[in-house]
Amino acid sequence: MAEFNSLNKEESQKRERHREEKLRVLQEEKEARVALMRRQQQALDEQQKAVDLEFMMKYHTIYQEPMLQLILDRKREIAARWGWHFPF
């Protein structure tokens, strides 16, 4: 009986170590996916920032109302999003 208990205890410890290892691997995979998603989001943000900057740099005084007002409003939104100063 003592031998059976010893084997059962060893098997239980082995299962517990296996479970802990599996959880550790799953956690590492999750952290890697999260890090990848963050890098992808940063890349998308940088792309959007470049597009927004290009829009901000466009000459807008050739437009008439109401289009001019829409353009200026959009430029204000962009400036607010990125913390840029927009004088109009």
C-alpha positions in Angstrom: 0.0 0.0 0.0 2.9 2.4 0.8 4.4 1.6 -2.5 1.1 2.4 -4.3 0.8 5.7 -2.4 4.4 6.6 -3.3 3.8 5.9 -7.0 0.5 7.8 -6.9 2.2 10.8 -5.3 5.0 10.7 -7.9 2.4 10.5 -10.7 0.4 13.4 -9.2 3.6 15.5 -8.9 4.5 14.7 -12.4 1.0 15.7 -13.7 1.3 18.9 -11.6 4.7 19.8 -13.1 3.4 19.1 -16.6 0.3 21.3 -16.0 2.6 24.1 -14.7 4.8 23.8 -17.7 1.9 23.9 -20.1 0.5 27.0 -18.3 3.9 28.7 -18.5 4.1 28.0 -22.3 0.6 29.2 -22.8 1.4 32.4 -20.9 4.6 33.0 -23.0 2.6 32.5 -26.2 0.0 34.9 -25.0 2.6 37.5 -24.1 4.2 37.1 -27.5 0.9 37.6 -29.3 0.2 40.7 -27.2 3.6 42.1 -28.0 3.1 41.4 -31.7 -0.3 43.1 -31.6 1.2 46.1 -29.9 4.0 46.4 -32.5 1.4 46.0 -35.3 -0.8 48.8 -33.7 2.3 51.0 -33.4 3.0 50.5 -37.1 -0.5 51.3 -38.0 -0.5 54.4 -35.8 2.7 55.6 -37.5 1.2 55.0 -40.9 -1.9 57.0 -39.9 0.3 59.7 -38.5 2.1 60.0 -41.8 -1.2 60.2 -43.7 -2.5 62.8 -41.3 0.7 64.8 -41.5 0.5 64.8 -45.3 -3.1 66.1 -45.1 -2.1 68.8 -42.6 0.6 70.0 -45.0 -1.7 70.4 -48.0 -2.5 73.8 -49.1 -6.2 74.5 -48.2 -6.8 78.1 -49.0 -7.8 77.3 -52.6 -11.1 75.8 -51.3 -14.3 77.8 -50.8 -16.9 77.4 -48.1 -18.4 74.9 -47.0 -15.5 72.6 -48.1 -13.0 74.9 -46.5 -14.7 74.6 -43.1 -14.8 70.8 -43.4 -11.1 70.8 -44.2 -10.2 73.1 -41.3 -12.4 71.0 -38.9 -10.6 67.8 -40.0 -7.3 69.5 -39.5 -8.3 70.5 -36.0 -9.3 66.9 -35.2 -6.0 65.6 -36.5 -4.0 68.1 -34.5 -5.9 67.3 -31.4 -5.4 63.5 -31.9 -1.6 63.9 -32.2 -1.2 66.8 -29.8 -0.1 69.1 -32.6 -0.7 72.9 -32.6 -3.1 74.1 -35.3 -3.4 77.9 -35.4 -6.8 78.0 -37.2 
